[in-house]
Amino acid sequence: MSDLPPLRDIIEAHGLGAKKSLGQHFLLDLNLTAKIARGAGVTAGDHVLEIGPGPGGLTRALLAAGAHVTAIERDARCIDALADLSEHYPGCLNVVEDDALKADEIAVLGENVPVIIVANLPYNISTELLIKWLKAGAGLWSSMTLMFQKEVADRILAAPGSKTYGRLSVIAQAASRPARAFDLPARAFTPPPKVTSTVLNFAPLKPACDLAALEIVTAAAFGQRRKMLRSSLKALFATRLDSALDAVGIAPTQRAEEISVPDFMALARALTPEK
């Protein structure tokens, strides 16, 4: 990568002032981007999906590791800025202009699935993207290495009984095995965000329930997290609630934050929302 122009020169040449509306915070330290690529276990010949490459700092590290990278970017300025990388690694970088929330990753990737997903996620859509990919499951990805605000990462990893344990914790841990890799200080980014960032690794799991049903149950339970389950879930499940709780072994006086991920999955299997 030594003969590639510095990232700051790329940013200046293409007028890549970070857009707040796109949640852009560029990671320019190539030692850190290489650390992320290593942490993702990327090796020569791997197919990687990257979201929001920006000026291409992380993209450079992935390509240097020998990966074939498909990068989805909605900012046309950044697409132009990635041209040098495409020339430096011919045939190894496919840049797709699209909104990651709306993109059909399977169609974009074609036969190159499942892939490793590696991304410095835009903070404003990070949880939506995570849920989208968790629903897609192992048919899309073999592993994910993603960067979040530390607060969001803490919620993903939280255990029952924690103040940060919630709907995101349950869904993420039902469909994957998330693990903290390392934190990054705000000063590592341009412009620096107001928060610490955290890189998480995810290994896919086959959920023991339908994730759509789990979303409904957890949305109701954590939507009124201070209430007992007999109150928070009553409007949704009516007369079937007591029998379902009893079958799963959950006391109706318990609150959402006390219920384990396996028990939430069992409850999702036992309950079908009334229409």
Secondary structure, 3 states (H helix, E strand, C coil): CCCCCCHHHHHHHCCCCCCHHHCCCEECCHHHHHHHHHHCCCCCCCEEEEECCCCCHHHHHHHHCCCEEEEEECCHHHHHHCHHHHHHCCCCEEEEECCCCCCCHHHHHCCCCCEEEEEECCHHHHHHHHHHHHHHHHHCEEEEEEEEEHHHHHHHHCCCCCCCCCHHHHHHHHHEEEEEEEEECHHHEECCCCCCEEEEEEEECCCCCCHHHHHHHHHHHHHCCCCEHHHHCHHHHHHHHHHHHHHHCCCCCCEHHHCCHHHHHHHHHHCCCCC
